[in-house]
Amino acid sequence: MLMNYAIVIDGLVVNTVVWDGDLDTWQPPEGSVAVLLPDDLPVGTGWSYDGTTFSPPPAAPVVPPTAAEILSTNTAQRNALLTQAASAIAPLQDADDLDEATAEETALLKAWKQFRVAVNRVDLTLALPPWPQPPGPLTYAVANPTT
């Protein structure tokens, strides 16, 4: 029968092993002890053992991003939003330049330009800056192809 053991040195689990025999024929490395693990406890390396109870390792501390990381992340977000705005503005601006824009297109062109201005005004040094929401997509009316 397979049994799971934690190899413990000075109260710290340094390894786990599966052994199909008993501890009379196998011994853990010198300076360590093998502790039989309960089937329902997923003990792993780094856990602690106080002689009766296993405890998981403490959670790793959350390291806040550096100012440079914040700036880099926000610059990338800004650039992505500006690319989105430029893609939306180009055909709308073409229609406006040619005096062929509908009222809906003219309104949407203005909204996208306002969005682009707002994106450029975001403080990129803030950890969680308030990003403006892009205007909704333009829905073109399709003429009835059968008429």
Residue frames relative to the residue before (quaternion, step in Angstrom):
aa qw qx qy qz dx dy dz
M 1.0000 0.0000 0.0000 0.0000 0.00 0.00 0.00
L 0.4012 -0.7222 0.5140 0.2308 3.58 -0.89 0.98
M 0.0736 -0.7802 0.6211 0.0098 3.53 -0.98 0.94
N 0.3142 -0.7371 0.5711 0.1783 3.56 -1.10 0.76
Y 0.0590 -0.7942 0.6047 -0.0065 3.53 -0.92 1.01
A 0.2908 -0.6928 0.6269 0.2059 3.51 -1.26 0.60
I 0.2682 -0.7190 0.6167 0.1755 3.54 -1.00 0.86
V 0.0751 -0.8311 0.5497 -0.0375 3.55 -0.50 1.27
I 0.0195 -0.7562 0.6540 -0.0051 3.54 -1.01 0.94
D 0.8514 -0.0716 0.0071 0.5195 3.56 -0.75 1.11
G 0.7425 -0.4432 0.2251 0.4490 3.58 0.89 0.95
L 0.6719 0.4580 -0.2942 0.5022 3.59 1.26 0.15
V 0.3944 -0.6981 0.5442 0.2470 3.58 -0.89 0.95
V 0.1364 -0.8169 0.5589 0.0416 3.56 -0.62 1.17
N 0.7877 -0.0118 0.0205 0.6156 3.57 1.28 -0.29
T 0.1833 -0.7282 0.6349 0.1818 3.54 -1.32 0.17
V 0.1030 -0.7933 0.5989 0.0375 3.54 -1.12 0.70
V 0.2730 -0.6937 0.6356 0.2008 3.51 -1.31 0.45
W 0.0194 -0.8085 0.5859 -0.0511 3.55 -0.72 1.11
D 0.2760 -0.7903 0.5287 0.1404 3.55 -0.85 0.96
G 0.6745 0.4484 -0.3024 0.5025 3.58 1.21 0.24
D 0.5632 -0.5586 0.4455 0.4151 3.53 -1.13 -0.65
L 0.6480 -0.5530 0.3677 0.3731 3.52 -1.26 0.23
D 0.4873 0.6389 -0.4515 0.3880 3.59 1.24 0.16
T 0.7545 0.3700 -0.2107 0.4994 3.60 1.12 -0.61
W 0.7627 0.2164 -0.1498 0.5908 3.59 1.24 -0.26
Q 0.0956 -0.7855 0.6102 0.0395 3.55 -0.98 0.79
P 0.4996 -0.6375 0.4820 0.3342 3.59 -1.05 0.67
P 0.6854 -0.4713 0.3404 0.4385 3.59 -1.21 0.32
E 0.6334 -0.5464 0.3954 0.3793 3.55 -1.18 0.62
G 0.7787 0.2983 -0.2532 0.4904 3.54 -0.98 0.92
S 0.7076 0.3811 -0.2572 0.5366 3.59 1.26 -0.02
V 0.2287 -0.7414 0.6051 0.1785 3.54 -1.29 0.18
A 0.3409 -0.7091 0.5809 0.2088 3.55 -1.18 0.64
V 0.0851 -0.7942 0.6016 0.0109 3.57 -0.73 1.09
L 0.4422 -0.6934 0.5067 0.2585 3.56 -0.78 1.07
L 0.2789 -0.7807 0.5424 0.1360 3.55 -0.85 1.01
P 0.4818 -0.6229 0.5170 0.3354 3.57 -1.07 0.64
D 0.5939 -0.6089 0.3957 0.3462 3.58 -1.07 0.72
D 0.7465 0.4287 -0.2232 0.4573 3.59 1.03 -0.72
L 0.6378 0.5167 -0.3342 0.4632 3.61 1.24 0.18
P 0.2503 -0.8077 0.5180 0.1291 3.61 -0.45 1.19
V 0.0188 0.8291 -0.5563 0.0514 3.59 0.59 1.12
G 0.0007 -0.8000 0.5998 -0.0155 3.56 -1.05 0.76
T 0.7376 -0.3768 0.3142 0.4640 3.51 -1.35 0.00
G 0.7495 0.3631 -0.2873 0.4731 3.55 -0.97 0.92
W 0.5386 0.5963 -0.4189 0.4230 3.59 1.21 -0.24
S 0.3411 -0.7140 0.5628 0.2392 3.57 -1.22 0.40
Y 0.1398 -0.7655 0.6247 0.0657 3.53 -1.29 0.52
D 0.2052 -0.8208 0.5263 0.0854 3.57 -0.64 1.15
G 0.6923 -0.4349 0.2684 0.5094 3.58 1.24 0.23
T 0.7953 0.1597 -0.1057 0.5752 3.58 1.24 -0.38
T 0.8099 0.2135 -0.0707 0.5417 3.58 1.05 -0.76
F 0.3009 -0.7163 0.6011 0.1870 3.53 -1.12 0.81
S 0.0755 -0.7841 0.6153 0.0287 3.57 -1.07 0.78
P 0.4886 -0.6623 0.4729 0.3147 3.59 -0.97 0.81
P 0.5886 -0.5633 0.4260 0.3934 3.57 -1.17 0.43
P 0.5826 -0.5692 0.4224 0.3978 3.58 -1.12 0.47
A 0.5713 -0.5858 0.4476 0.3606 3.53 -1.16 0.64
A 0.5378 -0.6095 0.4731 0.3396 3.54 -1.10 0.73
P 0.4995 -0.6540 0.4604 0.3329 3.60 -0.93 0.75
V 0.4394 -0.6668 0.5345 0.2768 3.52 -1.11 0.73
V 0.2023 -0.7814 0.5830 0.0927 3.54 -0.66 1.13
P 0.3680 -0.7368 0.5135 0.2409 3.58 -0.58 1.07
P 0.5568 -0.6107 0.4326 0.3604 3.58 -1.07 0.63
T 0.5043 -0.6317 0.4956 0.3178 3.53 -1.18 0.60
A 0.6706 -0.4761 0.3738 0.4289 3.55 -1.27 0.26
A 0.6465 0.5178 -0.3188 0.4607 3.59 1.01 -0.79
E 0.6538 0.5035 -0.3156 0.4685 3.61 1.00 -0.78
I 0.6287 0.5255 -0.3285 0.4697 3.57 1.01 -0.81
L 0.6658 0.5015 -0.2996 0.4641 3.58 0.88 -0.95
S 0.6590 0.5149 -0.3082 0.4535 3.58 0.93 -0.88
T 0.6638 0.5023 -0.2987 0.4667 3.60 0.90 -0.93
N 0.7031 0.4682 -0.2705 0.4619 3.57 0.87 -0.97
T 0.6096 0.5375 -0.3518 0.4644 3.58 1.09 -0.64
A 0.6459 0.5099 -0.3155 0.4725 3.58 0.98 -0.82
Q 0.6466 0.5074 -0.3152 0.4744 3.60 0.99 -0.83
R 0.6442 0.5187 -0.3201 0.4621 3.57 0.93 -0.89
N 0.6744 0.5026 -0.3017 0.4489 3.58 0.85 -0.94
A 0.6347 0.5177 -0.3306 0.4689 3.59 1.02 -0.75
L 0.6745 0.4843 -0.3006 0.4692 3.60 0.93 -0.85
L 0.6467 0.5068 -0.3254 0.4680 3.60 1.02 -0.72
T 0.6161 0.5260 -0.3426 0.4758 3.60 1.07 -0.67
Q 0.6338 0.5207 -0.3225 0.4724 3.57 1.00 -0.84
A 0.6652 0.5028 -0.3030 0.4614 3.58 0.92 -0.91
A 0.6524 0.5176 -0.3226 0.4499 3.60 0.90 -0.88
S 0.6509 0.5139 -0.3157 0.4610 3.58 1.00 -0.80
A 0.6827 0.4705 -0.2898 0.4781 3.56 1.02 -0.74
I 0.6728 0.5225 -0.2969 0.4315 3.58 0.99 -0.84
A 0.6062 0.6234 -0.3694 0.3278 3.61 0.86 -0.91
P 0.7420 0.3793 -0.2811 0.4759 3.68 0.58 -0.90
L 0.6150 0.5401 -0.3530 0.4534 3.58 1.10 -0.60
Q 0.6477 0.5082 -0.3100 0.4756 3.56 1.04 -0.83
D 0.6083 0.5480 -0.3482 0.4566 3.60 1.05 -0.75
A 0.6681 0.4929 -0.3037 0.4675 3.57 0.85 -0.93
D 0.6557 0.5075 -0.3084 0.4662 3.58 0.99 -0.82
D 0.6543 0.5230 -0.3095 0.4501 3.60 0.95 -0.91
L 0.7204 0.4246 -0.2332 0.4964 3.57 1.08 -0.73
D 0.4160 -0.7207 0.4461 0.3295 3.58 1.32 0.12
E 0.5148 0.6290 -0.4200 0.4037 3.56 1.09 0.80
A 0.4558 0.7056 -0.4417 0.3151 3.59 1.26 0.09
T 0.4009 -0.6725 0.5654 0.2596 3.52 -1.08 0.78
A 0.6726 -0.4662 0.3673 0.4420 3.58 -1.26 0.18
E 0.6373 0.5245 -0.3254 0.4613 3.59 1.01 -0.80
E 0.6624 0.5000 -0.3040 0.4677 3.62 0.97 -0.86
T 0.6423 0.5189 -0.3256 0.4606 3.59 0.99 -0.81
A 0.6579 0.4996 -0.3043 0.4743 3.58 0.97 -0.85
L 0.6717 0.4911 -0.2987 0.4673 3.58 0.96 -0.84
L 0.5969 0.5514 -0.3546 0.4626 3.60 1.09 -0.71
K 0.6635 0.4910 -0.3072 0.4737 3.58 0.89 -0.90
A 0.6536 0.5208 -0.3193 0.4468 3.61 0.92 -0.86
W 0.6634 0.4919 -0.3077 0.4726 3.60 0.96 -0.84
K 0.6436 0.5024 -0.3305 0.4733 3.60 1.00 -0.72
Q 0.6292 0.5145 -0.3324 0.4784 3.59 1.03 -0.74
F 0.6184 0.5356 -0.3291 0.4716 3.56 1.05 -0.79
R 0.6627 0.5112 -0.3072 0.4530 3.58 0.88 -0.94
V 0.6334 0.5108 -0.3247 0.4821 3.60 0.99 -0.78
A 0.6652 0.5062 -0.3063 0.4555 3.60 0.89 -0.92
V 0.6294 0.5261 -0.3359 0.4629 3.60 1.00 -0.78
N 0.6798 0.4933 -0.2881 0.4599 3.58 0.94 -0.86
R 0.6740 0.4875 -0.2936 0.4709 3.60 1.21 -0.36
V 0.4634 0.6810 -0.4532 0.3409 3.61 1.23 -0.09
D 0.4124 -0.6913 0.5407 0.2442 3.57 -0.99 0.91
L 0.2730 -0.8172 0.4924 0.1232 3.57 -0.25 1.30
T 0.6040 0.5681 -0.3647 0.4236 3.61 1.22 -0.11
L 0.5502 0.6113 -0.3993 0.4052 3.61 1.24 -0.18
A 0.5419 -0.6285 0.4466 0.3344 3.58 -1.04 0.77
L 0.7955 0.0565 -0.0109 0.6032 3.60 0.95 -0.84
P 0.0658 -0.8349 0.5453 0.0347 3.58 0.31 1.18
P 0.4790 -0.6512 0.4961 0.3168 3.59 -1.15 0.54
W 0.1740 -0.8048 0.5619 0.0791 3.57 -0.26 1.25
P 0.4410 -0.6767 0.5092 0.2971 3.60 -0.95 0.78
Q 0.4480 -0.6705 0.5227 0.2765 3.55 -1.21 0.53
P 0.4602 -0.6810 0.4855 0.2979 3.61 -0.89 0.86
P 0.5703 -0.5762 0.4470 0.3780 3.57 -1.14 0.53
G 0.6153 -0.5514 0.4100 0.3863 3.55 -1.21 0.42
P 0.5862 -0.5886 0.4175 0.3683 3.56 -1.17 0.51
L 0.5116 -0.6286 0.4984 0.3077 3.51 -1.21 0.57
T 0.1658 -0.7612 0.6182 0.1043 3.55 -0.91 0.90
Y 0.2469 -0.7818 0.5589 0.1243 3.55 -0.56 1.19
A 0.4002 -0.6743 0.5630 0.2612 3.54 -1.04 0.77
V 0.2234 -0.7709 0.5834 0.1248 3.56 -0.90 0.93
A 0.4390 -0.6974 0.5023 0.2617 3.54 -0.81 1.03
N 0.5505 -0.6015 0.4601 0.3514 3.55 -1.12 0.63
P 0.3500 -0.7884 0.4660 0.1967 3.62 -0.42 1.19
T 0.6498 0.5401 -0.3329 0.4186 3.60 1.17 -0.28
T 0.6696 0.4885 -0.3162 0.4616 3.59 1.23 -0.15
